Amino acid sequence: MSIIENLKLIKQELPQGVKLVAVSKTKPVEAIKEAYKGGHRVFGENKAQELAAKHEQLPKDIEWHFIGHMQTNKVKYIAPFVHLIHSVDSIKVLKEINKQAAKNNRTINCLLQFHIAEESTKFGLNLDEAIALIKSKKDFPNVNLTGVMGMATFTDDKEQVRREFKQLHRHFIFLKENFFSDDENFKEISMGMSGDYKIAIEEGSTIIRVGTKIFGARNYPTTS
Ligand SMILES: *Cc1c(COP(=O)(O)O)cnc(C)c1O
């Protein structure tokens, strides 16, 4: 199946209001161009320099999402154009995003990444840390917090995955009610990848991040 056919199949089943980020990490620009030809405009990468290099080579109406672990010294590469950073997990990185956004005269949209998986290797905040971060937000006027993100455990146990997505949804509702009740921008729940996006949608996802199911298996593993 071609990239365009894969995209079409996934999009056919997407409910209204769920956005598909095509995760193109490690894939060549030719693969992205093919998806682009098929009408897709939203792509995600997990390495800042790789994202910047692809942005440079590709049409400028692409909406770029950063989904990897954000290192402070890499924010500058994507700050001029990135649409959404999914993976804010510290005040330190939020501060740097604010600084680089101000330099570029823009406001950058960010999601708070929660640790919902059992694996200890995955990055992310717990609820207390997220609250501390939200309270510090007033110091960072060039950042817009628009929701939450999380990755479920990599497991065949669908009920566990579902529980973890439910947990992320509950965190979202708690933060919405307590800190963003009159902020219509805080509305996104980024969850769901190739293996679990259908469950994620059932549990309230508004953004799914799908790589393998569109572009095929990656040749080498990446750490994010
Ligand atoms: C790689 C990656 C994805 C996409 O994973 P697939 O299983 O290939 O769909 C989604 N989210 C994040 C954070 C990733 O690093």
Ligand as a Chemical Component Dictionary entry (heavy atoms), coordinates in Angstrom:
data_LIG
# 
_chem_comp.id                   LIG 
_chem_comp.type                 NON-POLYMER 
_chem_comp.pdbx_formal_charge   0 
_chem_comp.three_letter_code    LIG 
# 
loop_
_chem_comp_atom.comp_id 
_chem_comp_atom.atom_id 
_chem_comp_atom.alt_atom_id 
_chem_comp_atom.type_symbol 
_chem_comp_atom.charge 
_chem_comp_atom.model_Cartn_x 
_chem_comp_atom.model_Cartn_y 
_chem_comp_atom.model_Cartn_z 
_chem_comp_atom.pdbx_ordinal 
LIG C1 C1 C 0 7.424 7.797  16.854 1  
LIG C2 C2 C 0 6.351 8.442  17.624 2  
LIG C3 C3 C 0 5.001 8.297  17.245 3  
LIG C4 C4 C 0 4.539 7.447  16.082 4  
LIG O1 O1 O 0 4.747 6.095  16.356 5  
LIG P1 P1 P 0 4.195 4.933  15.383 6  
LIG O2 O2 O 0 4.090 3.764  16.262 7  
LIG O3 O3 O 0 5.209 4.786  14.300 8  
LIG O4 O4 O 0 2.884 5.397  14.859 9  
LIG C5 C5 C 0 4.041 8.962  17.995 10 
LIG N1 N1 N 0 4.372 9.722  19.065 11 
LIG C6 C6 C 0 5.641 9.884  19.460 12 
LIG C7 C7 C 0 5.935 10.732 20.635 13 
LIG C8 C8 C 0 6.674 9.248  18.748 14 
LIG O5 O5 O 0 7.939 9.409  19.162 15 
# 
loop_
_chem_comp_bond.comp_id 
_chem_comp_bond.atom_id_1 
_chem_comp_bond.atom_id_2 
_chem_comp_bond.value_order 
_chem_comp_bond.pdbx_ordinal 
LIG C1 C2 SING 1  
LIG C2 C3 SING 2  
LIG C2 C8 DOUB 3  
LIG C3 C4 SING 4  
LIG C3 C5 DOUB 5  
LIG C4 O1 SING 6  
LIG O1 P1 SING 7  
LIG P1 O2 DOUB 8  
LIG P1 O3 SING 9  
LIG P1 O4 SING 10 
LIG C5 N1 SING 11 
LIG N1 C6 DOUB 12 
LIG C6 C7 SING 13 
LIG C6 C8 SING 14 
LIG C8 O5 SING 15 
# 
